[in-house]
Amino acid sequence: MPLVAHNDLPTFARLREAGLRVLEPGQAYEQDIRELHIGLLNMMPDAALGATERQFFSLIGESNPIAQFYVHPFTLDALPRAASAREHVDRYYESFEQIKQHGLDALIITGANVIGEDLTRELFWEPLIEVADWAYQNVTSTLCSCLATHAVLEFRYGQKRARQRRKKWGVFRHDVIDPAHPLVAEINSEFDVPHSRWNSVYPEQFTAAGLRILVTGDDGCVHLATSADGFRSVFFQGHPEYDTISLLKEYKRDLNLYVDGEVEIYPPMPENYFSDFNTAVAREYRMRVEHALATGETLPEFPEKLIVPNLKNTWQDTANAVIGCWIGLIYQLTHVDRRKPFMDGVDPDNPLGLD
């Protein structure tokens, strides 16, 4: 289903080049289908700002054939930005005040980079609570990604994330454990999801908060859950929005930190992501890096051209399906006036009629 290019955000042009259908406002006006307005609170750092836009815009735009999507990116003023990123935000993003004035049908909150274990000490903490609380009262459904899930679980439900013994990083198999829920009723019962995190909120914490767990990983971790009503809040701990190369970019970033002496341990490869060939290439590259560091020789170039053609994406189709189910439910439950979150006759405390 097409996105609508309602401003000149460069992401729209990039998505057109990638083959995604994007309508001009004049074209959209002539379509006899309803529009949905979805907010994207983008808290990612400068280097990932544009990529995060494209990832979530793509998921939305490819998700459902019954609506036209106006995606409204905004961020938090408390987050520090370099001049170029600030210029991008000032030119293309809306303010939270504008978002509140016009209203939304749904909201997506991205993850963010953090500087420590205690989320309450982060600059985004109080502003994020303000946005999330406003959305809980005024938006039909809010989808939280990874770090946003951890933050909401802490400030709304009193469930604080805990650091794991090792980073959960790679592509992992997951199972649907609540197949009756409409968010997962029509997807594969087993599928892959990328993860990249040191911290976790555990299943017993979701249960203690009265939340509904829909999907768990092969190690029992929660990937997808909802608020008790099944819809007002949707929580991801994984990253279904990731591109095929997202984990590779993170791996390169960690390698650079090691080479620059900012971390002492050579980073492990992401699990279940590299083919046997890519694993062999990465191991050979490590030997060459270690030799160069020991001898003072020139560091070898990262073998990206060898690795990228052999990367496989085993999660995107399911990610599109889940977001498609979410968008479909939003369409069913929202009023034509998006400032009235629920249609007449729909119980806002149990919009899906779940047991």
Rosetta blueprint (number, residue, H / E / L):
1 M L
2 P L
3 L E
4 V E
5 A L
6 H L
7 N L
8 D L
9 L L
10 P H
11 T H
12 F H
13 A H
14 R H
15 L H
16 R H
17 E H
18 A L
19 G L
20 L L
21 R L
22 V E
23 L E
24 E L
25 P H
26 G H
27 Q H
28 A H
29 Y H
30 E L
31 Q L
32 D L
33 I L
34 R L
35 E E
36 L E
37 H E
38 I E
39 G E
40 L E
41 L E
42 N L
43 M L
44 M L
45 P L
46 D H
47 A H
48 A H
49 L H
50 G H
51 A H
52 T H
53 E H
54 R H
55 Q H
56 F H
57 F H
58 S H
59 L H
60 I H
61 G H
62 E L
63 S L
64 N L
65 P L
66 I L
67 A L
68 Q E
69 F E
70 Y E
71 V E
72 H E
73 P E
74 F E
75 T L
76 L L
77 D L
78 A L
79 L L
80 P L
81 R L
82 A L
83 A H
84 S H
85 A H
86 R H
87 E H
88 H H
89 V H
90 D H
91 R H
92 Y H
93 Y L
94 E E
95 S L
96 F H
97 E H
98 Q H
99 I H
100 K H
101 Q H
102 H H
103 G L
104 L L
105 D L
106 A E
107 L E
108 I E
109 I E
110 T L
111 G L
112 A L
113 N L
114 V L
115 I L
116 G L
117 E L
118 D L
119 L H
120 T H
121 R H
122 E L
123 L L
124 F L
125 W H
126 E H
127 P H
128 L H
129 I H
130 E H
131 V H
132 A H
133 D H
134 W H
135 A H
136 Y H
137 Q H
138 N H
139 V L
140 T L
141 S E
142 T E
143 L E
144 C E
145 S E
146 C L
147 L H
148 A H
149 T H
150 H H
151 A H
152 V H
153 L H
154 E H
155 F H
156 R H
157 Y H
158 G L
159 Q L
160 K L
161 R L
162 A E
163 R E
164 Q E
165 R E
166 R E
167 K E
168 K E
169 W E
170 G E
171 V E
172 F E
173 R E
174 H E
175 D E
176 V E
177 I L
178 D L
179 P L
180 A L
181 H L
182 P L
183 L L
184 V L
185 A L
186 E L
187 I L
188 N L
189 S L
190 E E
191 F E
192 D E
193 V E
194 P E
195 H E
196 S E
197 R E
198 W E
199 N E
200 S E
201 V L
202 Y L
203 P H
204 E H
205 Q H
206 F H
207 T H
208 A H
209 A L
210 G L
211 L L
212 R E
213 I E
214 L E
215 V E
216 T E
217 G E
218 D L
219 D L
220 G L
221 C L
222 V E
223 H E
224 L E
225 A E
226 T E
227 S L
228 A L
229 D L
230 G L
231 F L
232 R L
233 S E
234 V E
235 F E
236 F E
237 Q L
238 G L
239 H L
240 P L
241 E L
242 Y L
243 D L
244 T L
245 I L
246 S H
247 L H
248 L H
249 K H
250 E H
251 Y H
252 K H
253 R H
254 D H
255 L H
256 N H
257 L H
258 Y H
259 V H
260 D L
261 G L
262 E L
263 V L
264 E L
265 I L
266 Y L
267 P L
268 P L
269 M L
270 P L
271 E E
272 N L
273 Y L
274 F L
275 S L
276 D H
277 F H
278 N H
279 T H
280 A H
281 V H
282 A H
283 R H
284 E H
285 Y H
286 R H
287 M H
288 R H
289 V H
290 E H
291 H H
292 A H
293 L H
294 A H
295 T H
296 G L
297 E L
298 T L
299 L L
300 P L
301 E L
302 F L
303 P L
304 E H
305 K H
306 L H
307 I H
308 V H
309 P H
310 N H
311 L L
312 K L
313 N L
314 T L
315 W L
316 Q H
317 D H
318 T H
319 A H
320 N H
321 A H
322 V H
323 I H
324 G H
325 C H
326 W H
327 I H
328 G H
329 L H
330 I H
331 Y H
332 Q H
333 L H
334 T L
335 H L
336 V L
337 D L
338 R L
339 R L
340 K L
341 P L
342 F L
343 M L
344 D L
345 G L
346 V L
347 D L
348 P L
349 D L
350 N L
351 P L
352 L L
353 G L
354 L L
355 D L
